[in-house]
Amino acid sequence: MSTATSTPVPAELLAEVMTLPPAARQWLGNYLLDSLEPVVDPKLVAAAWKDEIAKRIEDIELGRVQMVDAASSAERIRARLAEARRG
């Protein structure tokens, strides 16, 4: 059923979209998801990361955090996941 302006209602639109090939549906889905994301200035993102990196370096240098090697970290993650699966 269409509205008076011939705009498809959501169910009709969805049915029509589902007839598209998978690649076209994927592109459309990504496009729609991207449209929901706020536009962010890349310079602001870079500045925020620069601040975050400086904070993390300071935390390391002042001993506020404990460094953990990758193997130990992965083992801790695996143990937590196993614990969560057991309930």
ChimeraX commands (.cxc) that place a marker at each C-alpha (Angstrom):
marker #1 position 0.00,0.00,0.00 radius 0.5
marker #1 position 1.33,3.43,-0.91 radius 0.5
marker #1 position 0.55,6.80,0.55 radius 0.5
marker #1 position -1.22,9.51,-1.44 radius 0.5
marker #1 position 2.16,10.72,-2.70 radius 0.5
marker #1 position 3.06,7.23,-3.96 radius 0.5
marker #1 position 5.79,6.81,-1.36 radius 0.5
marker #1 position 6.02,3.12,-0.42 radius 0.5
marker #1 position 5.16,2.29,3.16 radius 0.5
marker #1 position 7.97,0.56,5.08 radius 0.5
marker #1 position 6.70,-2.99,4.42 radius 0.5
marker #1 position 6.51,-2.38,0.67 radius 0.5
marker #1 position 9.89,-0.69,0.67 radius 0.5
marker #1 position 11.44,-3.56,2.60 radius 0.5
marker #1 position 9.92,-6.13,0.23 radius 0.5
marker #1 position 11.32,-4.22,-2.74 radius 0.5
marker #1 position 14.76,-3.89,-1.17 radius 0.5
marker #1 position 14.85,-7.61,-0.42 radius 0.5
marker #1 position 14.61,-8.32,-4.16 radius 0.5
marker #1 position 17.99,-6.63,-4.69 radius 0.5
marker #1 position 21.10,-8.78,-5.10 radius 0.5
marker #1 position 23.07,-9.36,-1.87 radius 0.5
marker #1 position 25.86,-6.95,-2.83 radius 0.5
marker #1 position 23.35,-4.16,-3.47 radius 0.5
marker #1 position 21.59,-4.84,-0.14 radius 0.5
marker #1 position 24.95,-4.77,1.62 radius 0.5
marker #1 position 25.83,-1.45,0.02 radius 0.5
marker #1 position 22.42,-0.02,0.94 radius 0.5
marker #1 position 22.70,-1.28,4.51 radius 0.5
marker #1 position 26.14,0.28,4.91 radius 0.5
marker #1 position 24.90,3.52,3.36 radius 0.5
marker #1 position 21.96,3.66,5.78 radius 0.5
marker #1 position 24.17,2.89,8.79 radius 0.5
marker #1 position 26.65,5.56,7.74 radius 0.5
marker #1 position 23.79,8.06,7.51 radius 0.5
marker #1 position 23.11,7.53,11.22 radius 0.5
marker #1 position 26.67,8.33,12.27 radius 0.5
marker #1 position 27.41,11.92,13.14 radius 0.5
marker #1 position 29.85,13.71,10.88 radius 0.5
marker #1 position 33.05,14.16,12.83 radius 0.5
marker #1 position 35.87,16.50,11.95 radius 0.5
marker #1 position 38.99,14.34,11.37 radius 0.5
marker #1 position 41.12,17.04,13.03 radius 0.5
marker #1 position 39.07,16.70,16.21 radius 0.5
marker #1 position 39.50,12.93,16.14 radius 0.5
marker #1 position 43.25,13.26,15.64 radius 0.5
marker #1 position 43.50,15.76,18.50 radius 0.5
marker #1 position 41.49,13.50,20.81 radius 0.5
marker #1 position 43.75,10.54,20.00 radius 0.5
marker #1 position 46.84,12.67,20.56 radius 0.5
marker #1 position 45.51,13.61,24.02 radius 0.5
marker #1 position 44.65,9.99,24.80 radius 0.5
marker #1 position 48.10,8.77,23.77 radius 0.5
marker #1 position 49.78,11.44,25.91 radius 0.5
marker #1 position 47.62,10.41,28.90 radius 0.5
marker #1 position 48.48,6.74,28.44 radius 0.5
marker #1 position 52.20,7.48,28.16 radius 0.5
marker #1 position 52.00,9.57,31.33 radius 0.5
marker #1 position 50.14,6.78,33.13 radius 0.5
marker #1 position 52.90,4.33,32.17 radius 0.5
marker #1 position 55.75,6.66,33.09 radius 0.5
marker #1 position 54.22,7.51,36.49 radius 0.5
marker #1 position 53.47,3.87,37.27 radius 0.5
marker #1 position 49.70,4.37,37.45 radius 0.5
marker #1 position 49.17,1.37,35.18 radius 0.5
marker #1 position 50.83,-2.01,34.99 radius 0.5
marker #1 position 52.09,-3.16,31.62 radius 0.5
marker #1 position 51.03,-6.68,30.61 radius 0.5
marker #1 position 52.62,-8.64,27.76 radius 0.5
marker #1 position 50.38,-9.83,24.92 radius 0.5
marker #1 position 50.57,-13.53,25.83 radius 0.5
marker #1 position 49.52,-12.90,29.44 radius 0.5
marker #1 position 46.76,-10.58,28.34 radius 0.5
marker #1 position 45.40,-13.14,25.86 radius 0.5
marker #1 position 45.47,-15.84,28.54 radius 0.5
marker #1 position 43.53,-13.63,30.97 radius 0.5
marker #1 position 40.94,-12.91,28.28 radius 0.5
marker #1 position 40.58,-16.62,27.46 radius 0.5
marker #1 position 40.14,-17.41,31.16 radius 0.5
marker #1 position 37.45,-14.74,31.55 radius 0.5
marker #1 position 35.62,-15.99,28.47 radius 0.5
marker #1 position 35.73,-19.58,29.73 radius 0.5
marker #1 position 34.41,-18.42,33.11 radius 0.5
marker #1 position 31.57,-16.47,31.44 radius 0.5
marker #1 position 30.59,-19.52,29.34 radius 0.5
marker #1 position 30.38,-21.67,32.45 radius 0.5
marker #1 position 27.98,-19.15,33.89 radius 0.5
marker link #1:1,2 radius 0.2
marker link #1:2,3 radius 0.2
marker link #1:3,4 radius 0.2
marker link #1:4,5 radius 0.2
marker link #1:5,6 radius 0.2
marker link #1:6,7 radius 0.2
marker link #1:7,8 radius 0.2
marker link #1:8,9 radius 0.2
marker link #1:9,10 radius 0.2
marker link #1:10,11 radius 0.2
marker link #1:11,12 radius 0.2
marker link #1:12,13 radius 0.2
marker link #1:13,14 radius 0.2
marker link #1:14,15 radius 0.2
marker link #1:15,16 radius 0.2
marker link #1:16,17 radius 0.2
marker link #1:17,18 radius 0.2
marker link #1:18,19 radius 0.2
marker link #1:19,20 radius 0.2
marker link #1:20,21 radius 0.2
marker link #1:21,22 radius 0.2
marker link #1:22,23 radius 0.2
marker link #1:23,24 radius 0.2
marker link #1:24,25 radius 0.2
marker link #1:25,26 radius 0.2
marker link #1:26,27 radius 0.2
marker link #1:27,28 radius 0.2
marker link #1:28,29 radius 0.2
marker link #1:29,30 radius 0.2
marker link #1:30,31 radius 0.2
marker link #1:31,32 radius 0.2
marker link #1:32,33 radius 0.2
marker link #1:33,34 radius 0.2
marker link #1:34,35 radius 0.2
marker link #1:35,36 radius 0.2
marker link #1:36,37 radius 0.2
marker link #1:37,38 radius 0.2
marker link #1:38,39 radius 0.2
marker link #1:39,40 radius 0.2
marker link #1:40,41 radius 0.2
marker link #1:41,42 radius 0.2
marker link #1:42,43 radius 0.2
marker link #1:43,44 radius 0.2
marker link #1:44,45 radius 0.2
marker link #1:45,46 radius 0.2
marker link #1:46,47 radius 0.2
marker link #1:47,48 radius 0.2
marker link #1:48,49 radius 0.2
marker link #1:49,50 radius 0.2
marker link #1:50,51 radius 0.2
marker link #1:51,52 radius 0.2
marker link #1:52,53 radius 0.2
marker link #1:53,54 radius 0.2
marker link #1:54,55 radius 0.2
marker link #1:55,56 radius 0.2
marker link #1:56,57 radius 0.2
marker link #1:57,58 radius 0.2
marker link #1:58,59 radius 0.2
marker link #1:59,60 radius 0.2
marker link #1:60,61 radius 0.2
marker link #1:61,62 radius 0.2
marker link #1:62,63 radius 0.2
marker link #1:63,64 radius 0.2
marker link #1:64,65 radius 0.2
marker link #1:65,66 radius 0.2
marker link #1:66,67 radius 0.2
marker link #1:67,68 radius 0.2
marker link #1:68,69 radius 0.2
marker link #1:69,70 radius 0.2
marker link #1:70,71 radius 0.2
marker link #1:71,72 radius 0.2
marker link #1:72,73 radius 0.2
marker link #1:73,74 radius 0.2
marker link #1:74,75 radius 0.2
marker link #1:75,76 radius 0.2
marker link #1:76,77 radius 0.2
marker link #1:77,78 radius 0.2
marker link #1:78,79 radius 0.2
marker link #1:79,80 radius 0.2
marker link #1:80,81 radius 0.2
marker link #1:81,82 radius 0.2
marker link #1:82,83 radius 0.2
marker link #1:83,84 radius 0.2
marker link #1:84,85 radius 0.2
marker link #1:85,86 radius 0.2
marker link #1:86,87 radius 0.2
view
